[in-house]
């Protein structure tokens, strides 16, 4: 047996659906921006580390120990 909703109930359901959709979009944006910012920070740290390695004086190769 189908349930018929009044116009007020339909409006309330549509409003709830809209707020749920907006909350979901906000959560997705939060996760995306957090991931993007963390990746940017890691990229900057890696670039800095590579520059430090390149600027360091070359170490002489260690001779192999023989027994």
C-alpha positions, 0 to 999 in steps of 0.5 A: 500500500503506497504512502502519500506524503503531504506537501509539507512532508515532501518539502521537509524531506527535500530540505533534509536531502539537501542538507545531507548532500551539502554535508557530504560535499563539505566532507569530501572537500575537507578530505581533498584539501587535507590530502592536497595540503599534506602532499604539498608539505611532503613534496616541499620536505622532499625537495629540501632534503634533495637539495641538502643531499646535493649540497653535501660534500661527497663521501669517499667510498668505504673499502670492503672489509676482508676477513 
